[in-house]
Amino acid sequence: MNIKPLFLVLLVTGMFVSCSNGAKTASETAMADSTDNNIRIVNDTVSAVYDNYITLKDALASSDSVGAATAAAKLTASLKKIHGCENTALISDKIGRTNTLAEQRADFTNLSSDIIAMIKFTNLATGKIFVQYCPMANEGNGGYWLASNKSIKNPYFGVKMLECGEVKEEIVPKNPKL
């Protein structure tokens, strides 16, 4: 009996299973945020703002300054479509024009304040949006951000302290279906 073919099949199967079930990188873990919850915002323009904001937050959580700059540029474009969001668009544009994580994260605090206020007053049709907080952000002054699930992916410290923070509030549909 020749056991080489059987050994080869087991070896290849073992490699496939171990590669597909391996640990996620910090980037993969952070990027999972936007796919875990069935969030639907009624207004398409506000929905685009939220999606671009989450992409920016995920890039910062992954400590990806180039990805954050790209996401901020898209967020700026979507914010410019909403009357009254001119100042928020300026903050987002500033984030998009720098590749320094420290500067991007500092400006992310003010950006998050504005986006949180917008989302609290929008019509959420399905899902939950989580307002999260890290007391250590901004040199101990704290910082808030939005997330699509309860799992903490800290944009202020990224891979250094990815899970530092807590859920402070849940934004839910105002008129849930019975």
Sequence and secondary structure as in RCSB ss.txt:
>XXXX:A:sequence
MNIKPLFLVLLVTGMFVSCSNGAKTASETAMADSTDNNIRIVNDTVSAVYDNYITLKDALASSDSVGAATAAAKL
TASLKKIHGCENTALISDKIGRTNTLAEQRADFTNLSSDIIAMIKFTNLATGKIFVQYCPMANEGNGGYWLASNK
SIKNPYFGVKMLECGEVKEEIVPKNPKL
>XXXX:A:secstr
   HHHHHHHHHHHHHHHHHTS   HHHHHHGGGGSS  EESSHHHHHHHHHHHHHHHHHHTT HHHHHHHHHHH
HHHHTTSTT HHHHHHHHHHHT   HHHHHHHHHHHHHHHHHHHHTS EEES EEEEEETTHHHHT EEEEESSS
S   TTTGGGSTT  EEEEEE  SS   
